[in-house]
Amino acid sequence: MKRIAALALLIISLPCLALVGYNLGVIRFNYPSKEDYPIRGIDISHHQGTIDWALLTKQDITFVYMKATEGGDFKDLEFLNNWANAKANNLYTGAYHFFTFCKPGSEQAKNFIAAVPFDDNSLPPAIDFEFSGNCKSRPKKEEILAELNSMVKVMEERFKKKPLFYVTYEAYDQYLRGEINEYPIWIRDILSQPKLRDGRSWLIWQYADNGRLDGIQGPVDLNVFCGGKSKFIDFLQSEIDAVPTKEGNIQ
């Protein structure tokens, strides 16, 4: 009887232990191999607090994307500090903007440009496009594409690089599938190897949201780049000669 009770207690405790292990970063669903994905990075925001960059950069990290702005007026209070420290510690550095459904794209682009320094040696800017944390209303697809088109134009004129889109499957399928073919995809999939339904390839994979690294208190998002050093340098140095001027360049 005692054995049965002990077994029952163990079975009941397993989900709790698994949750604790996940929250501590001990348990993850994805473990992409170093052989397949040699270029690794993280993405951060003010949620990571003050970072010990000297300690952080002793680990296997090549690049870091950091939140700069959100919507039409929000600026991440840690961005400039994170940007300066990442550069000082020789990390490949990029900035991202959280796109909101309730502000014009051009206004959001201006917010981003006002916050992010122009630097030829920085990674292309990224647009975080997802439903989580966004405005409750979901506009029509054509309305969203028009606003993204406005935002992308302004960003390209400033940074001379095509932005990449960070997406979840849900947001991509509802709004972007088949519509942004010339822009790289940064896909979130913390459960398995990424696979977009339209068969499209991805460039960066966010494979975990519970990473633990020395120098950061609490969890951090972990990413890998699809390709080796040569492809990564091409991505870093990619520039556009001219920005399309007609409407509808996102298609």
Backbone as CSV, one residue per row, in Angstrom:
resi,resn,N_x,N_y,N_z,CA_x,CA_y,CA_z,C_x,C_y,C_z
1,MET,0.830,-1.200,0.000,0.000,0.000,0.000,0.875,1.264,0.000
2,LYS,1.962,1.195,0.795,2.869,2.331,0.860,3.540,2.567,-0.489
3,ARG,3.865,1.444,-1.187,4.495,1.582,-2.486,3.547,2.236,-3.487
4,ILE,2.292,1.853,-3.446,1.293,2.428,-4.340,1.138,3.923,-4.067
5,ALA,1.108,4.268,-2.780,0.969,5.678,-2.399,2.181,6.487,-2.854
6,ALA,3.366,5.877,-2.712,4.591,6.560,-3.122,4.621,6.757,-4.641
7,LEU,4.162,5.706,-5.368,4.127,5.793,-6.827,3.127,6.855,-7.280
8,ALA,1.984,6.883,-6.617,0.965,7.891,-6.952,1.495,9.302,-6.699
9,LEU,2.211,9.467,-5.577,2.781,10.775,-5.261,3.803,11.192,-6.310
10,LEU,4.609,10.219,-6.748,5.615,10.505,-7.771,4.964,10.940,-9.074
11,ILE,3.905,10.219,-9.470,3.210,10.535,-10.719,2.601,11.933,-10.650
12,ILE,2.025,12.247,-9.502,1.420,13.563,-9.318,2.478,14.660,-9.336
13,SER,3.659,14.345,-8.812,4.723,15.347,-8.689,5.454,15.614,-9.997
14,LEU,5.422,14.661,-10.926,6.207,14.785,-12.156,5.894,16.052,-12.954
15,PRO,4.598,16.384,-13.183,4.330,17.624,-13.922,4.878,18.869,-13.223
16,CYS,4.784,18.875,-11.889,5.305,20.023,-11.135,6.819,20.114,-11.261
17,LEU,7.481,18.958,-11.172,8.928,18.937,-11.307,9.364,19.366,-12.703
18,ALA,8.593,18.914,-13.701,8.896,19.292,-15.086,8.753,20.798,-15.274
19,LEU,7.704,21.373,-14.674,7.488,22.818,-14.792,8.611,23.597,-14.124
20,VAL,9.026,23.137,-12.954,10.139,23.780,-12.254,11.410,23.689,-13.096
21,GLY,11.648,22.498,-13.652,12.829,22.308,-14.487,12.817,23.193,-15.714
22,TYR,11.627,23.374,-16.305,11.505,24.243,-17.474,11.781,25.690,-17.094
23,ASN,11.185,26.131,-16.007,11.365,27.514,-15.567,12.810,27.818,-15.197
24,LEU,13.528,26.800,-14.743,14.929,26.978,-14.384,15.863,26.813,-15.584
25,GLY,15.285,26.446,-16.728,16.095,26.253,-17.922,16.806,24.922,-17.977
26,VAL,16.497,24.041,-17.031,17.120,22.717,-17.023,16.529,21.842,-18.118
27,ILE,15.232,22.022,-18.353,14.519,21.256,-19.373,14.139,22.168,-20.530
28,ARG,14.477,21.754,-21.760,14.036,22.441,-22.962,13.487,21.399,-23.929
29,PHE,12.745,21.853,-24.923,12.223,20.944,-25.937,13.175,20.815,-27.114
30,ASN,13.979,21.852,-27.348,14.885,21.871,-28.491,16.341,21.948,-28.047
31,TYR,17.165,21.143,-28.707,18.607,21.178,-28.474,19.328,21.134,-29.826
32,PRO,19.240,22.207,-30.612,19.902,22.201,-31.928,21.405,22.011,-31.783
33,SER,21.951,21.139,-32.605,23.359,20.789,-32.469,24.273,21.903,-32.960
34,LYS,25.435,21.970,-32.342,26.454,22.946,-32.726,26.951,22.660,-34.139
35,GLU,26.970,21.409,-34.521,27.435,21.034,-35.850,26.497,21.575,-36.929
36,ASP,25.190,21.468,-36.676,24.219,21.932,-37.663,24.051,23.451,-37.630
37,TYR,24.176,24.016,-36.441,23.937,25.454,-36.273,25.077,26.076,-35.454
38,PRO,26.189,26.379,-36.117,27.353,26.913,-35.387,27.203,28.361,-34.923
39,ILE,26.318,29.127,-35.574,26.154,30.542,-35.236,24.972,30.688,-34.281
40,ARG,25.257,31.130,-33.047,24.231,31.182,-32.004,24.101,32.582,-31.427
41,GLY,22.899,32.900,-30.973,22.677,34.224,-30.430,21.524,34.270,-29.455
42,ILE,21.258,35.450,-28.961,20.166,35.676,-28.014,19.397,36.920,-28.449
43,ASP,18.179,37.065,-27.922,17.488,38.346,-28.054,17.051,38.800,-26.674
44,ILE,17.170,40.106,-26.445,16.988,40.657,-25.106,16.155,41.934,-25.139
45,SER,15.732,42.352,-23.969,15.038,43.625,-23.782,15.277,44.074,-22.346
46,HIS,14.519,45.062,-21.914,14.648,45.522,-20.531,14.284,44.441,-19.526
47,HIS,13.558,43.420,-19.982,13.162,42.334,-19.077,14.376,41.576,-18.525
48,GLN,15.493,41.618,-19.232,16.702,40.937,-18.752,17.459,41.771,-17.722
49,GLY,17.038,43.001,-17.503,17.679,43.832,-16.488,19.102,44.207,-16.861
50,THR,19.915,44.433,-15.851,21.321,44.786,-16.060,22.124,43.532,-16.357
51,ILE,22.833,43.538,-17.455,23.576,42.364,-17.926,25.065,42.524,-17.649
52,ASP,25.684,41.448,-17.185,27.136,41.412,-17.037,27.713,40.957,-18.371
53,TRP,28.054,41.907,-19.222,28.455,41.587,-20.592,29.791,40.858,-20.658
54,ALA,30.705,41.194,-19.772,32.003,40.516,-19.772,31.825,39.039,-19.478
55,LEU,30.924,38.724,-18.577,30.641,37.328,-18.232,29.838,36.653,-19.330
56,LEU,28.880,37.363,-19.876,28.019,36.800,-20.919,28.814,36.387,-22.147
57,THR,29.752,37.220,-22.559,30.467,36.976,-23.802,31.537,35.888,-23.696
58,LYS,31.715,35.321,-22.526,32.619,34.176,-22.383,31.955,32.887,-22.865
59,GLN,30.667,32.977,-23.181,29.907,31.814,-23.603,29.741,31.802,-25.128
60,ASP,29.086,30.781,-25.624,28.981,30.561,-27.065,27.879,31.443,-27.665
61,ILE,28.188,32.723,-27.821,27.242,33.686,-28.368,27.936,34.497,-29.460
62,THR,27.346,34.498,-30.648,27.894,35.271,-31.766,27.151,36.575,-31.966
63,PHE,25.830,36.536,-31.809,25.046,37.731,-32.095,23.975,37.964,-31.034
64,VAL,23.516,39.204,-30.985,22.438,39.565,-30.068,21.523,40.581,-30.744
65,TYR,20.243,40.277,-30.725,19.227,41.246,-31.122,18.601,41.810,-29.855
66,MET,18.337,43.102,-29.859,17.789,43.736,-28.657,16.623,44.643,-29.014
67,LYS,15.655,44.677,-28.123,14.483,45.514,-28.356,14.871,46.979,-28.260
68,ALA,14.451,47.737,-29.268,14.685,49.179,-29.260,13.394,49.941,-28.995
69,THR,12.338,49.547,-29.708,11.109,50.328,-29.659,9.880,49.437,-29.789
70,GLU,8.738,50.054,-29.528,7.437,49.389,-29.685,6.406,50.442,-30.050
71,GLY,5.592,50.123,-31.049,4.544,51.057,-31.429,5.083,52.404,-31.881
72,GLY,4.319,53.459,-31.573,4.679,54.780,-32.061,5.512,55.632,-31.137
73,ASP,5.631,55.202,-29.853,6.351,56.087,-28.931,7.172,55.382,-27.848
74,PHE,6.968,54.086,-27.649,7.702,53.400,-26.577,9.139,53.116,-26.992
75,LYS,10.064,53.434,-26.086,11.476,53.121,-26.288,11.967,52.306,-25.099
76,ASP,12.651,51.211,-25.394,13.170,50.343,-24.339,14.252,51.096,-23.560
77,LEU,14.082,51.193,-22.264,14.987,51.988,-21.432,16.396,51.399,-21.351
78,GLU,16.535,50.112,-21.637,17.860,49.483,-21.581,18.549,49.431,-22.934
79,PHE,17.871,49.898,-23.982,18.402,49.686,-25.320,19.778,50.300,-25.539
80,LEU,19.925,51.580,-25.279,21.205,52.239,-25.570,22.344,51.645,-24.766
81,ASN,22.066,51.274,-23.521,23.078,50.636,-22.694,23.441,49.264,-23.252
82,ASN,22.419,48.487,-23.624,22.668,47.164,-24.203,23.426,47.269,-25.516
83,TRP,23.030,48.230,-26.343,23.667,48.424,-27.654,25.156,48.739,-27.492
84,ALA,25.461,49.685,-26.621,26.851,50.092,-26.414,27.692,48.951,-25.855
85,ASN,27.139,48.215,-24.904,27.887,47.125,-24.279,28.082,45.941,-25.210
86,ALA,27.080,45.620,-26.005,27.223,44.535,-26.965,28.302,44.861,-27.994
87,LYS,28.291,46.093,-28.471,29.313,46.524,-29.432,30.704,46.492,-28.790
88,ALA,30.801,46.977,-27.561,32.089,47.036,-26.867,32.661,45.647,-26.631
89,ASN,31.780,44.645,-26.548,32.227,43.282,-26.307,32.268,42.447,-27.592
90,ASN,32.267,43.149,-28.728,32.498,42.530,-30.040,31.448,41.490,-30.429
91,LEU,30.215,41.724,-30.040,29.115,40.883,-30.490,28.475,41.515,-31.722
92,TYR,28.065,40.680,-32.667,27.290,41.187,-33.793,25.932,41.610,-33.246
93,THR,25.555,42.862,-33.521,24.449,43.484,-32.818,23.362,43.963,-33.771
94,GLY,22.099,43.705,-33.388,20.967,44.177,-34.169,19.852,44.666,-33.256
95,ALA,18.977,45.497,-33.793,17.862,46.048,-33.024,16.547,45.570,-33.620
96,TYR,15.539,45.414,-32.747,14.222,45.045,-33.262,13.138,45.967,-32.726
97,HIS,12.067,46.049,-33.509,10.900,46.866,-33.167,9.691,45.951,-33.022
98,PHE,8.939,46.135,-31.941,7.692,45.391,-31.759,6.579,46.140,-32.471
99,PHE,6.074,45.537,-33.551,5.047,46.168,-34.370,3.677,46.027,-33.710
100,THR,2.967,47.150,-33.575,1.629,47.121,-33.003,0.585,47.384,-34.081
101,PHE,-0.598,46.800,-33.896,-1.663,46.914,-34.885,-2.418,48.242,-34.804
102,CYS,-2.150,49.024,-33.769,-2.968,50.215,-33.538,-2.210,51.532,-33.766
103,LYS,-1.088,51.471,-34.486,-0.353,52.686,-34.830,0.063,52.609,-36.301
104,PRO,0.081,53.737,-37.007,0.520,53.730,-38.408,1.955,53.233,-38.542
105,GLY,2.213,52.515,-39.625,3.547,51.977,-39.838,4.617,53.039,-39.940
106,SER,4.312,54.147,-40.614,5.301,55.221,-40.768,5.658,55.833,-39.418
107,GLU,4.664,55.953,-38.548,4.908,56.494,-37.207,5.801,55.557,-36.396
108,GLN,5.571,54.261,-36.549,6.388,53.277,-35.841,7.823,53.282,-36.365
109,ALA,7.972,53.434,-37.661,9.309,53.492,-38.252,10.088,54.702,-37.732
110,LYS,9.426,55.830,-37.630,10.077,57.038,-37.112,10.523,56.850,-35.667
111,ASN,9.714,56.162,-34.896,10.082,55.870,-33.509,11.347,55.021,-33.461
112,PHE,11.407,54.021,-34.323,12.574,53.133,-34.374,13.824,53.878,-34.818
113,ILE,13.687,54.665,-35.858,14.830,55.412,-36.394,15.378,56.404,-35.380
114,ALA,14.484,57.004,-34.608,14.920,57.976,-33.598,15.708,57.315,-32.476
115,ALA,15.498,56.012,-32.280,16.141,55.317,-31.162,17.412,54.576,-31.543
116,VAL,17.518,54.123,-32.787,18.599,53.207,-33.184,19.694,53.943,-33.963
117,PRO,20.925,53.870,-33.499,22.032,54.513,-34.228,22.248,53.853,-35.591
118,PHE,22.652,54.660,-36.563,23.003,54.103,-37.873,24.416,53.555,-37.806
119,ASP,24.581,52.288,-38.197,25.885,51.645,-38.115,25.958,50.573,-39.194
120,ASP,26.847,50.752,-40.156,26.990,49.788,-41.252,27.334,48.388,-40.761
121,ASN,27.972,48.308,-39.599,28.425,47.021,-39.080,27.380,46.325,-38.202
122,SER,26.181,46.860,-38.179,25.117,46.237,-37.402,24.311,45.267,-38.262
123,LEU,23.650,44.328,-37.611,22.779,43.402,-38.309,21.561,44.151,-38.845
124,PRO,20.925,43.620,-39.889,19.703,44.269,-40.387,18.659,44.400,-39.285
125,PRO,17.872,45.466,-39.303,16.835,45.621,-38.292,15.782,44.529,-38.402
126,ALA,15.104,44.268,-37.299,14.077,43.232,-37.279,12.744,43.823,-36.835
127,ILE,11.667,43.277,-37.385,10.306,43.669,-37.014,9.655,42.478,-36.320
128,ASP,9.309,42.668,-35.075,8.657,41.629,-34.273,7.158,41.689,-34.567
129,PHE,6.660,40.658,-35.261,5.261,40.643,-35.687,4.567,39.432,-35.065
130,GLU,3.788,39.678,-34.032,3.103,38.595,-33.319,1.860,39.136,-32.635
131,PHE,1.026,38.230,-32.153,-0.215,38.628,-31.491,-0.018,38.866,-29.998
132,SER,0.852,38.108,-29.377,1.062,38.215,-27.935,1.508,39.623,-27.552
133,GLY,0.791,40.232,-26.608,1.145,41.568,-26.156,0.746,42.685,-27.102
134,ASN,0.005,42.339,-28.161,-0.363,43.342,-29.149,-1.750,43.909,-28.861
135,CYS,-2.165,44.871,-29.684,-3.494,45.467,-29.546,-4.560,44.393,-29.747
136,LYS,-5.668,44.541,-29.072,-6.714,43.513,-29.116,-7.339,43.384,-30.494
137,SER,-7.547,44.498,-31.168,-8.176,44.458,-32.485,-7.199,43.916,-33.525
138,ARG,-7.713,43.110,-34.444,-6.898,42.573,-35.519,-7.431,43.102,-36.842
139,PRO,-6.755,44.079,-37.419,-7.210,44.684,-38.676,-7.221,43.676,-39.820
140,LYS,-7.805,44.099,-40.935,-7.824,43.254,-42.122,-6.397,43.087,-42.654
141,LYS,-6.202,42.010,-43.353,-4.870,41.691,-43.861,-4.315,42.822,-44.727
142,GLU,-5.136,43.341,-45.629,-4.640,44.383,-46.527,-4.255,45.650,-45.771
143,GLU,-4.925,45.914,-44.659,-4.592,47.090,-43.856,-3.231,46.916,-43.178
144,ILE,-3.004,45.721,-42.641,-1.715,45.440,-41.993,-0.580,45.502,-43.009
145,LEU,-0.787,44.912,-44.178,0.261,44.915,-45.197,0.602,46.336,-45.637
146,ALA,-0.409,47.189,-45.726,-0.163,48.581,-46.109,0.689,49.295,-45.063
147,GLU,0.405,49.049,-43.783,1.176,49.687,-42.713,2.598,49.132,-42.657
148,LEU,2.738,47.833,-42.850,4.077,47.235,-42.881,4.878,47.784,-44.064
149,ASN,4.199,47.953,-45.183,4.852,48.503,-46.368,5.397,49.903,-46.080
150,SER,4.597,50.714,-45.413,5.031,52.068,-45.061,6.226,52.028,-44.115
151,MET,6.165,51.133,-43.147,7.243,51.045,-42.167,8.549,50.563,-42.804
152,VAL,8.442,49.536,-43.621,9.624,48.960,-44.250,10.327,49.973,-45.148
153,LYS,9.554,50.741,-45.901,10.145,51.748,-46.787,11.021,52.728,-46.015
154,VAL,10.477,53.236,-44.927,11.216,54.216,-44.127,12.466,53.590,-43.518
155,MET,12.348,52.358,-43.027,13.488,51.671,-42.416,14.579,51.400,-43.447
156,GLU,14.184,50.988,-44.641,15.171,50.699,-45.681,15.882,51.964,-46.144
157,GLU,15.145,53.052,-46.230,15.756,54.316,-46.627,16.818,54.754,-45.621
158,ARG,16.579,54.458,-44.361,17.505,54.864,-43.305,18.698,53.910,-43.185
159,PHE,18.414,52.615,-43.100,19.468,51.648,-42.761,20.077,50.944,-43.969
160,LYS,19.466,51.093,-45.140,19.991,50.512,-46.379,20.081,48.990,-46.324
161,LYS,19.265,48.397,-45.499,19.217,46.944,-45.386,17.758,46.504,-45.279
162,LYS,17.472,45.340,-45.848,16.122,44.800,-45.725,15.926,44.246,-44.313
163,PRO,14.864,44.645,-43.653,14.616,44.086,-42.320,14.190,42.624,-42.419
164,LEU,14.360,41.903,-41.328,13.807,40.561,-41.248,12.602,40.595,-40.318
165,PHE,11.729,39.605,-40.465,10.504,39.546,-39.686,10.561,38.401,-38.684
166,TYR,10.456,38.775,-37.397,10.291,37.771,-36.347,8.803,37.442,-36.293
167,VAL,8.469,36.148,-36.404,7.062,35.761,-36.473,6.788,34.507,-35.646
168,THR,5.536,34.395,-35.223,5.003,33.143,-34.721,4.244,32.492,-35.881
169,TYR,3.955,31.208,-35.777,3.212,30.538,-36.841,1.844,31.191,-37.053
170,GLU,1.155,31.502,-35.964,-0.193,32.051,-36.052,-0.202,33.383,-36.788
171,ALA,0.687,34.280,-36.405,0.727,35.601,-37.036,1.158,35.498,-38.494
172,TYR,2.125,34.647,-38.771,2.609,34.472,-40.138,1.502,33.934,-41.038
173,ASP,0.824,32.883,-40.582,-0.212,32.263,-41.412,-1.382,33.202,-41.670
174,GLN,-1.742,34.007,-40.694,-2.912,34.865,-40.849,-2.628,36.098,-41.701
175,TYR,-1.423,36.632,-41.621,-1.145,37.898,-42.290,-0.030,37.860,-43.333
176,LEU,0.997,37.072,-43.136,2.215,37.241,-43.923,2.538,36.117,-44.888
177,ARG,1.876,35.014,-44.770,2.197,33.891,-45.658,1.982,34.291,-47.117
178,GLY,3.030,34.139,-47.910,2.962,34.482,-49.319,3.047,35.968,-49.627
179,GLU,3.331,36.794,-48.618,3.260,38.243,-48.808,4.583,38.978,-48.642
180,ILE,5.576,38.375,-48.019,6.833,39.094,-47.744,8.020,38.243,-48.214
181,ASN,7.915,37.734,-49.415,8.860,36.730,-49.892,10.297,37.215,-50.005
182,GLU,10.492,38.523,-50.112,11.865,39.019,-50.268,12.520,39.353,-48.937
183,TYR,11.811,39.106,-47.843,12.336,39.446,-46.524,12.623,38.178,-45.717
184,PRO,13.769,38.127,-45.033,14.115,36.944,-44.235,13.140,36.726,-43.075
185,ILE,13.016,35.470,-42.684,12.115,35.102,-41.597,12.914,34.633,-40.380
186,TRP,12.516,35.147,-39.239,13.030,34.729,-37.935,11.842,34.078,-37.231
187,ILE,11.874,32.767,-37.108,10.714,32.015,-36.649,10.855,31.573,-35.193
188,ARG,9.771,31.687,-34.459,9.720,31.166,-33.087,9.118,29.765,-33.114
189,ASP,9.854,28.810,-32.598,9.323,27.460,-32.384,10.105,26.834,-31.237
190,ILE,9.517,26.869,-30.049,10.209,26.361,-28.865,9.889,24.891,-28.600
191,LEU,9.128,24.266,-29.519,8.721,22.874,-29.323,9.424,21.897,-30.253
192,SER,9.751,22.335,-31.466,10.335,21.415,-32.443,11.077,22.179,-33.528
193,GLN,11.658,21.431,-34.465,12.333,22.026,-35.613,11.322,22.848,-36.426
194,PRO,11.647,24.068,-36.793,10.670,24.912,-37.502,10.294,24.363,-38.871
195,LYS,9.016,24.550,-39.200,8.532,24.182,-40.530,7.322,25.044,-40.860
196,LEU,7.534,26.013,-41.738,6.436,26.869,-42.169,5.540,26.097,-43.134
197,ARG,4.248,26.329,-43.035,3.286,25.549,-43.803,3.426,25.731,-45.303
198,ASP,3.943,26.879,-45.719,4.104,27.118,-47.150,5.456,26.632,-47.670
199,GLY,6.216,25.971,-46.794,7.502,25.423,-47.200,8.623,26.443,-47.284
200,ARG,8.355,27.641,-46.860,9.359,28.700,-46.949,10.502,28.457,-45.969
201,SER,11.685,28.835,-46.370,12.854,28.677,-45.503,12.909,29.810,-44.491
202,TRP,13.627,29.579,-43.409,13.814,30.590,-42.371,15.298,30.873,-42.208
203,LEU,15.611,32.020,-41.623,17.011,32.418,-41.463,17.476,32.298,-40.005
204,ILE,16.609,32.678,-39.068,16.932,32.570,-37.644,15.808,31.803,-36.956
205,TRP,16.189,30.952,-36.032,15.230,30.132,-35.287,15.369,30.440,-33.799
206,GLN,14.310,30.972,-33.211,14.253,31.128,-31.762,13.754,29.793,-31.206
207,TYR,14.665,29.030,-30.633,14.334,27.660,-30.257,14.013,27.484,-28.773
208,ALA,14.232,28.503,-27.968,13.919,28.397,-26.538,13.678,29.787,-25.969
209,ASP,12.766,29.840,-24.985,12.515,31.109,-24.297,12.897,31.028,-22.825
210,ASN,13.567,29.946,-22.453,13.920,29.736,-21.048,15.410,29.475,-20.866
211,GLY,16.219,30.025,-21.764,17.661,29.816,-21.664,18.242,30.437,-20.401
212,ARG,19.308,29.844,-19.935,20.021,30.388,-18.772,21.480,30.584,-19.151
213,LEU,21.954,31.803,-18.965,23.327,32.130,-19.309,23.962,32.930,-18.191
214,ASP,25.235,32.695,-17.966,25.970,33.490,-16.991,25.975,34.947,-17.448
215,GLY,25.700,35.835,-16.513,25.672,37.254,-16.833,24.267,37.813,-16.964
216,ILE,23.272,36.914,-17.079,21.872,37.345,-17.166,21.085,36.669,-16.056
217,GLN,20.411,37.452,-15.272,19.568,36.915,-14.217,18.194,36.612,-14.799
218,GLY,17.796,35.357,-14.724,16.504,34.970,-15.266,16.623,34.407,-16.669
219,PRO,15.482,34.077,-17.272,15.481,33.430,-18.593,15.797,34.392,-19.724
220,VAL,16.284,33.826,-20.824,16.588,34.618,-22.014,16.285,33.766,-23.247
221,ASP,15.865,34.411,-24.327,15.560,33.707,-25.576,16.850,33.271,-26.261
222,LEU,16.846,32.029,-26.752,18.001,31.468,-27.447,17.679,31.292,-28.931
223,ASN,18.667,31.577,-29.779,18.468,31.530,-31.228,19.656,30.878,-31.924
224,VAL,19.382,30.351,-33.115,20.459,29.891,-33.998,20.225,30.473,-35.390
225,PHE,21.323,30.642,-36.104,21.297,31.139,-37.473,21.380,29.952,-38.414
226,CYS,20.605,29.991,-39.496,20.604,28.886,-40.457,21.723,29.089,-41.476
227,GLY,22.882,28.562,-41.147,24.024,28.712,-42.033,25.308,28.882,-41.252
228,GLY,26.411,28.869,-41.966,27.722,29.019,-41.345,28.204,30.458,-41.346
229,LYS,29.492,30.619,-41.083,30.080,31.954,-40.929,29.948,32.782,-42.194
230,SER,30.201,32.162,-43.362,30.167,32.896,-44.615,28.771,33.464,-44.887
231,LYS,27.749,32.648,-44.680,26.374,33.101,-44.902,25.992,34.185,-43.895
232,PHE,26.486,34.029,-42.674,26.180,35.029,-41.647,26.800,36.381,-41.997
233,ILE,28.028,36.373,-42.491,28.689,37.621,-42.878,27.959,38.256,-44.067
234,ASP,27.485,37.419,-44.988,26.693,37.958,-46.096,25.435,38.645,-45.581
235,PHE,24.803,38.037,-44.587,23.606,38.622,-43.979,23.944,39.948,-43.306
236,LEU,25.048,39.983,-42.599,25.489,41.200,-41.926,25.747,42.320,-42.915
237,GLN,26.371,41.995,-44.017,26.810,43.014,-44.967,25.800,43.293,-46.073
238,SER,24.675,42.606,-46.043,23.684,42.784,-47.110,23.156,44.208,-47.126
239,GLU,23.179,44.814,-48.296,22.687,46.177,-48.462,21.814,46.248,-49.698
240,ILE,20.948,47.246,-49.733,20.118,47.466,-50.907,20.594,48.734,-51.589
241,ASP,20.664,48.683,-52.917,21.156,49.825,-53.672,20.119,50.936,-53.760
242,ALA,18.862,50.516,-53.869,17.788,51.506,-53.985,16.532,50.951,-53.343
243,VAL,15.726,51.839,-52.836,14.487,51.444,-52.185,13.337,51.599,-53.160
244,PRO,12.497,50.548,-53.358,11.349,50.686,-54.251,10.464,51.855,-53.820
245,THR,9.963,52.592,-54.791,9.155,53.765,-54.453,7.670,53.535,-54.681
246,LYS,7.317,52.528,-55.470,5.893,52.342,-55.719,5.247,51.560,-54.586
247,GLU,3.939,51.716,-54.481,3.199,51.021,-53.436,3.207,49.519,-53.720
248,GLY,3.126,48.771,-52.637,2.957,47.324,-52.773,4.239,46.554,-52.930
249,ASN,5.375,47.073,-52.414,6.621,46.324,-52.556,6.699,45.148,-51.596
250,ILE,5.772,45.043,-50.648,5.647,43.826,-49.840,4.616,42.946,-50.518
251,GLN,5.091,41.848,-51.075,4.174,40.956,-51.783,4.751,39.570,-51.844
